[in-house]
Amino acid sequence: MKEKNNVWKKIGLGILVMIAGSVLGAGIMYGMIILFPNIAPTINNISKTEKEVTVNENGIADAVDKVYDAVVVVETFKNDRMTSSGTGFVFRKDDNKAYIMTNHHVIDGGDEIKVIFTNGEEVTTEVLGSDMYTDIAVLSLEAKDDMLVAELGSSVDARVGDTTFAIGAPLADEYSWSVTRGIVSGKDREVEVSTSNYNGSDWIMRVLQTDTAINSGNSGGPLCNSNGEVIGITSMKLVSSGVEGMGFAIPIEDATEYANLIIKGEKLSRPYLGVGTASIDNRVTLYFNYGINISDKLEYGIVITSVEKGSPAEKGGLKVGDVIVELGGEKIKTVAEFRYNLYTHDVGEEVSIKYFRNDELKETKVKLVASK
């Protein structure tokens, strides 16, 4: 019994010694850290870096300053009454002339176009020309030495995720020269749009997509990169239930190509086929309006509703009721696709057209001429 008690005493003594040692060791370690903080143990988080990315959240005020005074409010009048307003910007200055770019739909139908500069000066301009399909218009006015010209950049070099900003006059002139910021959300988007003389989508525009806020009145204004260079012309906003933050801009390269042709006084010549067309989808309308009965076997294509006398279409043997399904090797499903693909070809070029007539697939070749 005595030996058993001795064993328990030894065990208890050992435990006490261990506890005392732990406390003493912890105290010594704590003291060493206090006296010599540089020897404190550190824990290294090791991670693998795939790519260095620098994010700069500084403001873009300097970039805005580079283009701000080149932006103007565009007001369109008809019979001395303002019918619409939008935005534009000075993009070129030659000798005593300055040139402002804006959208065709901003000035369409007006008989007098005025622009307002940031200093409040209002000037009546001359409309040199415009084009509904590219949605570009060019205005001219007398140049001044202190007139700021916007610096043009490159939409080709822009990358998805690059910072962008827009300057414009949303909601008319009440919020003129508002600046909104976003990013390039997508490139080379193809968006179906309606021209002023057609009820429905009849044209496809190749555009930049951005989440930069673009509201009514921003049309024709510049979309800029973080260097203050114009990379696009804001033209439209996708408006739909449940869709937000999807704005579009015409690439600056496309815009300036047509704008410079307008300044030179050259006609914007496009190929001409000489047919009226309609969608295949509404068979009832085709039957009652044109007397055209389309087979249910045809799933896509556009229907010829008229053929002009002496046109390339007539010379190629096309007739009312034919359903075009292919142009120049490209499938045609909508009126917008038809016109867009037609305009990718050159005047004088011979193109093949595949079409159905009475459920039979046929093919012809036509030589395109310049539009009238």
C-alpha positions in Angstrom: 0.0 0.0 0.0 2.9 2.3 0.9 4.6 1.5 -2.4 1.4 2.3 -4.3 1.2 5.7 -2.6 4.8 6.4 -3.6 4.0 5.7 -7.2 1.1 8.1 -7.2 3.3 10.7 -5.6 5.9 10.3 -8.3 3.3 10.6 -11.0 1.8 13.8 -9.5 5.2 15.3 -9.0 6.0 14.6 -12.7 2.8 16.3 -13.8 3.6 19.3 -11.7 7.1 19.5 -13.2 5.7 19.3 -16.7 3.2 22.1 -16.0 5.8 24.3 -14.4 8.1 23.7 -17.4 5.4 24.6 -19.9 4.6 27.8 -18.0 8.2 28.7 -17.6 8.9 28.1 -21.3 5.9 30.1 -22.4 7.0 32.9 -20.1 10.6 32.9 -21.5 9.2 32.8 -25.1 6.9 35.7 -24.4 9.7 37.7 -22.9 12.0 37.0 -25.9 9.3 38.3 -28.3 8.8 41.5 -26.3 12.5 42.1 -26.0 13.4 40.9 -29.6 10.3 41.3 -31.8 12.3 40.6 -35.0 12.8 37.0 -34.0 9.0 36.4 -33.7 8.0 33.4 -35.8 6.1 34.2 -39.0 3.7 32.3 -41.1 4.2 32.6 -44.9 1.1 32.3 -47.2 2.4 30.7 -50.3 0.3 31.3 -53.5 1.0 30.8 -57.2 0.8 33.9 -59.4 -0.3 33.1 -62.9 -0.4 36.7 -64.2 0.4 40.1 -62.8 -2.7 42.4 -62.9 -2.6 46.1 -62.0 -5.9 47.7 -61.1 -5.8 51.5 -60.9 -8.9 53.0 -59.2 -7.8 56.6 -59.6 -10.3 59.0 -61.2 -10.4 59.7 -64.9 -10.8 63.5 -64.6 -7.6 64.2 -66.7 -8.9 62.0 -69.5 -12.3 63.7 -69.4 -10.6 67.1 -69.6 -9.0 66.1 -72.9 -12.3 65.7 -74.7 -14.9 67.6 -72.6 -14.9 70.9 -74.4 -15.0 69.2 -77.8 -18.5 67.8 -76.9 -21.6 69.7 -78.0 -25.3 69.5 -77.5 -27.1 69.0 -80.9 -30.6 70.5 -81.3 -32.7 69.7 -84.4 -35.4 72.1 -85.5 -38.3 71.7 -88.0 -40.2 74.9 -88.9 -38.6 76.7 -85.9 -39.7 74.0 -83.5 -37.2 71.7 -81.8 -38.0 68.1 -82.7 -35.1 66.2 -81.2 -31.8 66.6 -79.4 -28.6 64.6 -78.9 -24.9 64.9 -78.6 -22.0 65.4 -81.0 -18.3 66.2 -80.9 -15.7 68.1 -82.9 -13.5 65.4 -84.5 -11.7 67.4 -87.2 -10.6 70.9 -88.0 -9.2 72.0 -91.4 -8.2 75.6 -91.9 -11.3 77.7 -91.2 -13.7 74.7 -91.0 -14.6 72.5 -88.1 -16.5 69.3 -88.4 -18.8 67.7 -85.8 -19.9 64.1 -85.9 -23.2 62.9 -84.5 -25.9 60.3 -85.4 -28.1 60.4 -88.4 -31.2 59.8 -86.4 -30.4 62.8 -84.2 -30.6 65.3 -87.2 -33.0 63.3 -89.5 -36.0 65.3 -90.7 -34.7 68.7 -89.4 -34.3 71.9 -91.5 -32.1 73.6 -89.0 -29.4 72.1 -86.7 -27.8 74.1 -83.9 -25.0 73.1 -81.5 -24.2 74.4 -78.1 -20.6 74.4 -76.7 -19.6 74.1 -73.1 -19.1 77.8 -72.8 -22.8 78.4 -73.7 -22.1 79.5 -77.3 -24.9 78.5 -79.7 -24.1 78.1 -83.4 -26.2 77.2 -86.4 -24.4 74.5 -88.5 -24.5 73.2 -92.0 -25.4 69.5 -92.6 -22.8 68.1 -95.0 -24.5 64.8 -95.2 -25.6 61.7 -93.3 -26.2 58.0 -93.7 -29.1 56.1 -92.1 -27.4 52.7 -92.2 -24.2 53.7 -90.5 -26.2 56.2 -88.4 -23.5 58.9 -89.0 -24.0 62.6 -89.8 -21.5 65.3 -90.3 -22.0 69.0 -89.4 -19.7 71.9 -90.4 -19.2 75.3 -88.9 -16.6 78.1 -88.8 -13.5 77.0 -86.9 -12.0 79.0 -84.1 -8.4 78.9 -82.8 -9.4 77.8 -79.3 -11.8 75.2 -80.5 -10.9 71.8 -79.0 -10.8 68.8 -81.3 -11.3 65.4 -79.8 -8.4 62.9 -80.1 -9.4 59.7 -81.9 -8.3 56.4 -80.6 -8.7 52.7 -81.7 -11.6 50.4 -81.0 -9.5 47.6 -82.5 -6.9 47.9 -79.8 -9.5 48.2 -77.0 -9.8 45.1 -74.9 -12.8 43.7 -73.1 -12.6 45.0 -69.6 -11.0 48.3 -70.5 -12.3 51.4 -68.8 -14.6 53.6 -70.9 -16.6 56.7 -70.4 -19.2 58.6 -72.3 -20.0 62.3 -72.3 -23.5 63.5 -73.5 -26.7 65.3 -72.8 -29.1 62.7 -71.4 -32.7 63.9 -71.1 -32.0 66.9 -73.4 -30.0 69.8 -72.1 -31.1 69.5 -68.5 -28.1 67.3 -67.7 -25.7 68.4 -70.5 -22.2 67.1 -70.5 -22.9 64.3 -68.0 -20.0 61.9 -67.7 -20.7 58.2 -67.1 -18.1 55.4 -66.6 -18.0 51.7 -67.4 -16.0 49.1 -69.4 -15.9 47.5 -72.8 -18.3 44.7 -72.4 -17.9 43.1 -75.8 -16.6 43.7 -79.3 -17.9 43.1 -82.8 -21.4 42.6 -81.7 -24.0 42.4 -84.4 -27.2 44.1 -83.4 -30.4 44.2 -85.6 -31.9 47.7 -85.8 -34.6 49.5 -87.7 -34.0 52.3 -90.1 -36.4 55.3 -90.3 -38.4 54.0 -93.3 -39.0 50.4 -92.2 -41.3 48.9 -89.6 -39.1 46.2 -88.2 -35.4 45.3 -88.1 -33.9 45.7 -91.6 -30.2 46.4 -90.9 -27.4 44.9 -88.8 -24.9 47.2 -87.1 -21.5 46.0 -86.0 -20.9 47.7 -82.6 -19.0 47.9 -79.4 -20.9 46.8 -76.3 -20.4 48.8 -73.1 -22.0 49.0 -69.6 -21.3 52.7 -69.6 -24.7 54.4 -68.9 -26.2 55.6 -72.2 -29.5 57.4 -72.0 -31.8 59.3 -74.3 -29.9 62.3 -75.5 -26.5 60.6 -75.4 -26.8 59.6 -79.1 -24.0 60.9 -81.2 -21.7 61.5 -78.3 -18.2 60.0 -77.8 -17.3 56.8 -76.1 -13.8 57.2 -74.8 -11.0 55.1 -73.4 -9.1 55.9 -70.2 -6.7 58.1 -72.2 -9.5 60.4 -73.3 -9.4 59.1 -76.9 -12.7 58.5 -78.8 -13.1 54.8 -79.6 -16.8 54.8 -80.6 -19.9 56.9 -81.2 -22.8 56.1 -78.9 -25.8 55.2 -81.0 -28.4 53.1 -79.2 -29.3 51.4 -76.0 -30.9 48.0 -75.8 -34.1 48.5 -73.9 -36.0 45.4 -72.7 -37.6 44.1 -69.6 -34.9 42.6 -67.4 -32.1 44.0 -69.5 -29.9 46.7 -68.0 -26.4 48.1 -68.6 -26.2 47.1 -72.3 -25.2 50.1 -74.4 -23.7 50.2 -77.9 -21.4 52.4 -79.9 -20.3 52.5 -83.5 -16.5 51.7 -83.8 -14.6 55.0 -84.5 -12.9 53.4 -87.5 -16.3 52.7 -89.2 -17.6 56.2 -88.3 -14.6 58.2 -89.6 -14.5 56.2 -92.8 -18.0 57.4 -93.8 -17.6 60.8 -92.2 -14.5 61.6 -94.3 -16.3 60.5 -97.5 -19.1 62.9 -96.6 -16.6 65.7 -96.1 -15.0 65.0 -99.4 -18.5 65.2 -101.0 -18.3 61.6 -102.3 -21.5 59.6 -102.6 -21.9 56.6 -100.3 -22.3 54.0 -103.0 -23.8 50.6 -102.1 -24.7 47.6 -104.2 -28.2 47.4 -105.5 -30.2 44.3 -106.4 -33.6 45.8 -107.1 -36.0 43.7 -105.0 -38.6 44.4 -102.3 -38.5 41.8 -99.5 -40.4 40.6 -96.5 -39.9 38.1 -93.8 -41.1 34.5 -94.4 -42.5 34.3 -90.9 -45.8 36.1 -91.5 -47.3 33.9 -94.2 -50.8 35.3 -93.6 -49.7 38.9 -94.4 -47.8 37.7 -97.5 -50.9 36.0 -98.8 -53.3 38.8 -98.2 -51.0 41.7 -99.1 -49.1 40.2 -102.0 -51.0 37.1 -103.0 -47.9 35.0 -102.2 -48.5 31.5 -100.8 -45.4 30.1 -99.0 -44.9 26.4 -98.4 -44.8 25.3 -94.8 -41.7 23.2 -95.8 -39.6 26.4 -95.9 -38.2 27.2 -92.5 -36.2 30.3 -93.2 -35.4 32.9 -95.9 -36.8 36.2 -97.2 -39.6 36.5 -99.8 -39.3 38.7 -102.8 -42.4 40.9 -102.9 -41.4 43.1 -105.9 -38.8 43.1 -108.7 -37.8 46.4 -110.4 -37.7 46.5 -114.2 -34.2 46.4 -115.6 -32.6 45.6 -112.2 -29.9 43.0 -111.6 -32.6 40.8 -109.9 -34.8 40.8 -113.1 -31.7 40.1 -115.3 -30.9 37.2 -113.0 -34.3 35.7 -113.4 -35.7 36.4 -109.9 -39.5 36.7 -109.6 -42.1 37.8 -107.0 -42.7 34.9 -104.6 -39.2 33.5 -104.8 -37.6 32.8 -101.4 -33.9 33.8 -101.1 -32.1 31.5 -98.7 -28.5 32.2 -99.5 -26.5 35.2 -100.8 -22.8 35.0 -101.8 -22.5 31.7 -99.8 -24.1 33.1 -96.6 -27.4 31.9 -95.3 -30.1 34.5 -95.2 -32.8 34.2 -92.5 -34.0 37.8 -92.1 -34.4 41.0 -94.0 -31.7 42.6 -91.9 -29.2 39.8 -92.7 -30.1 40.1 -96.4 -29.3 43.8 -96.5 -26.2 43.5 -94.3 -24.7 40.8 -96.4 -25.6 42.5 -99.7 -23.7 45.6 -98.6 -20.6 43.6 -97.8 -20.2 43.1 -101.6 -18.8 45.6 -104.0 -20.5 47.4 -106.9 -19.8 45.5 -110.1 -19.2 42.2 -108.2 -21.0 39.1 -109.4 -22.7 37.1 -106.6 -24.6 33.9 -106.4 -28.1 33.7 -105.0 -29.9 30.5 -104.0 -33.7 30.6 -103.8 -36.7 28.4 -103.7 -39.5 28.6 -106.3 -42.4 26.2 -105.9 -40.4 24.1 -103.4 -37.6 23.7 -105.8 -34.1 25.0 -105.0 -32.6 27.1 -107.8 -29.4 29.2 -108.2 -28.6 32.3 -110.2 -25.8 34.8 -110.5 -26.3 38.6 -110.6 -24.0 41.5 -111.2 -24.5 44.2 -108.6 -24.8 47.8 -109.7 -24.6 51.0 -107.6 -27.7 52.0 -105.6 -29.8 54.7 -107.1 
